[in-house]
Amino acid sequence: MIILGIDPGSTIMGYGIIDAPKNQPRLMLMGILDQRKIKDHYKRIASIFERTLQLVRDYKPDAMAIESPFYGNNIQSMLKLGRAQGAAISAALYQSVPVFEYAPRKIKQSITGHGDASKEQIANLLQFILKTELKPETLDATDGLAAALCHFYQLSNPVKTGSSTSWSDYIRKNPNRISG
């Protein structure tokens, strides 16, 4: 199974692609679409659609996981984020790739066991889980990669009810997420 993960953003879109041969996730690709130099918002939306479409065509994912917008106070920012998300979703659906949406807290919790984890904490665990080195400049891409891994975990081990109260509790409840 190949999963494309997207962290939508009209300025920077993070993405990651994992493959899961023998139910063991491995990194295929991660990166960002940096649009800080593009001033026209509609050109950014077109660029998000085109990059997502290119990723779908090149890697032929079985599914796309995307981070849902979080609620904020700035309505204009939320509108732009929703448009960016819509462009990425449209590109996947255009190629008949099923889309799965996850809240930011859900993604963080599936990777770290905590919904309030920082980007650095997520990156550190992704390095460990995927046995790869991530550079500090890839932190924007780790959110997209985390969305893909979250979807993988949902497929292989649907979330159990109840939350972990400590790291030892988390490990006890999730032994398949720890590798030696």
Residue pairs with C-beta under 8 A, 6 or more apart in sequence:
1 19
1 20
1 62
1 63
1 152
1 155
2 17
2 18
2 19
2 20
2 28
2 59
2 60
2 61
2 62
3 17
3 18
3 20
3 61
3 62
3 63
3 64
3 65
3 148
3 149
3 151
3 152
4 15
4 16
4 17
4 52
4 55
4 56
4 59
4 61
4 63
4 64
4 65
4 92
4 97
4 148
5 15
5 16
5 17
5 18
5 64
5 65
5 66
5 144
5 145
5 146
5 147
5 148
5 149
5 150
5 151
6 13
6 14
6 15
6 52
6 64
6 65
6 66
6 67
6 88
6 144
6 147
7 13
7 14
7 15
7 66
7 67
7 140
7 141
7 143
7 144
7 146
7 147
8 48
8 66
8 67
8 69
8 81
8 84
8 85
8 87
8 88
9 81
9 84
9 140
10 35
10 41
10 44
10 45
10 48
10 80
10 81
10 83
10 84
11 34
11 35
11 36
11 44
12 32
12 33
12 34
12 35
12 36
12 140
13 32
13 33
13 35
13 48
13 51
13 84
13 88
13 144
14 30
14 31
14 32
14 140
14 141
14 142
14 143
14 144
14 145
15 29
15 30
15 31
15 32
15 33
15 51
15 52
15 55
15 141
15 144
15 145
16 27
16 29
16 30
16 31
16 141
16 142
16 144
16 145
16 146
16 147
16 148
16 149
17 27
17 28
17 29
17 30
17 55
17 59
17 61
17 148
18 25
18 26
18 27
18 28
18 130
18 145
18 148
18 149
18 152
19 25
19 26
19 28
20 26
20 152
20 156
23 156
25 129
25 130
25 149
25 152
26 130
26 131
27 130
27 132
27 145
28 59
29 55
29 59
30 134
30 138
30 141
30 142
30 144
30 145
31 138
31 141
32 138
32 140
32 141
33 47
33 48
33 51
35 44
35 47
35 48
38 44
38 47
41 80
41 83
44 84
45 83
45 84
45 87
46 87
48 84
48 87
48 88
48 91
49 87
49 88
49 90
49 91
50 91
52 87
52 88
52 91
52 92
53 91
53 94
53 95
55 61
56 64
56 91
56 92
56 95
56 97
57 95
61 92
61 97
62 97
62 98
63 97
63 98
63 99
63 100
63 151
64 88
64 89
64 92
64 97
64 98
64 99
64 100
65 99
65 100
65 101
65 102
65 147
65 148
65 150
65 151
66 85
66 88
66 89
66 99
66 100
66 101
66 102
66 147
67 101
67 102
67 103
67 104
67 107
67 143
67 144
67 147
68 85
68 101
68 102
68 103
68 104
69 78
69 81
69 82
69 85
70 103
70 104
71 78
72 78
89 99
92 98
92 99
93 99
100 151
100 154
102 110
102 147
102 150
102 151
102 154
105 115
105 116
106 115
106 150
107 143
107 146
107 147
107 150
108 114
108 115
108 116
108 117
108 122
108 146
109 115
109 117
110 146
110 149
110 150
110 153
110 154
110 159
111 117
111 122
111 125
111 126
111 129
111 146
111 149
111 150
112 121
112 122
112 125
113 164
113 167
113 170
113 174
114 121
119 139
119 142
119 143
120 139
122 142
122 143
122 146
123 134
123 138
123 139
123 142
126 132
126 134
126 142
126 145
126 146
126 149
127 133
127 134
128 179
129 149
129 177
129 179
130 145
130 149
134 142
153 177
156 176
157 174
157 176
157 177
160 173
162 173
164 170
164 173
164 174
171 178
